Amino acid sequence: MKYDKHQKLMNPVRNSGSKLNFYGVIKMTKLNKISNGAKNTKKLALSILPEKLGICHFDKNSLIPDWALEKTNFTSITRTQDELSITLPQDKIPGGVLVERDWRAFKLEGDVELTSVGIIASLAKPLAEAGISIFNVSTYETNYILVEEKNLQKAKKILGRFCNIKE
């Protein structure tokens, strides 16, 4: 298995039609074999969701509130044995809720397999190096990287070096 100079810190993708280098470039082939040819390289595409999001925290035994079940462009409800976490547009969150406000989301666009390796790391590492914390939300079909509104422009500049970003 060959690595380019940026892949030495990541696990290689095995049995997949794509390979992701550290800076978010996916190399793809028709035959689901790993390609090292530059002609097959494309940048990751990200879009920025327009709304500000809030990340709510509830006790593990809390019921999901009705206001969290309303249809929005983005709602994530996660229950673990320790907590209930709900992320949605902050204008939908009523007073009295424990919430972290003013988060913005980058949505990973395009077809990325559920078994792809290293995509979040390729986005998170340069942000972490710049002192920008993230809140990641993954779904079956895509990933969202949330950053605080105050860091949006800086994150956009950093990610724009190796991703196509549309608003």
Residue, then its C-alpha position, 0 to 999 in steps of 0.5 A: m500500500k502506497y502513501d503520499k507524504h500526508q497519509k503517514l498519520m492515518n490508517p489506510v482505507r482497505n477494501s474501499g473505492s476511495k482513499l482520503n489523504f490527510y488534507g481531505v482529498i479523495k482519490m477515486t477509481k471506477l474499479n474500486k481500487i486505490s488510485n494514486g493518479a492526480k487526474n482522479t483527485k477531487k476536493l471535498a465539498l462542504s456547504i455551510l448551513p444558514e442557521k445558527l444552531g444550539i446544542c442542548h443537554f438533558d438528563k439521560n431520563s428526559l423525554i424528547p420535548d415536542w419542540a425538538l420534533e418539529k421539522t427543521n433543516f437540521t435536527s440531531i437527537t442523540r440518547t446515550q446511557d448518560e445523557l440526551s443531546i439535541t442539536l437544532p436551530q437555536d431559534k426553536i429552543p425555548g428558555g430554561v434549557l441548558v444550551e450552548r448557542d451560536w454554532r454553525a455547521f459545515k455539511l459534507e456534500g457528495d457521496v462518501e461511503l459509510t465505511s470511509v476512513g479519515i474524513i473527519a480527522s482530515l477536517a478536524k486536525p487543521l481546525a484543532e491546530a488553529g485552536i478551533s474546537i468542533f462538535n461533530v454530528s454524523t448521520y448514515e448519509t453524511n457528516y456535519i462539523l459544527v464550529e462556534e459562530k465566532n470561529l466560522q470565518k477562520a474555519k472557512k479560510i482553513l478548510g477552504r485551502f483543501c475543500n470547495i466551500k459553498e454557502 
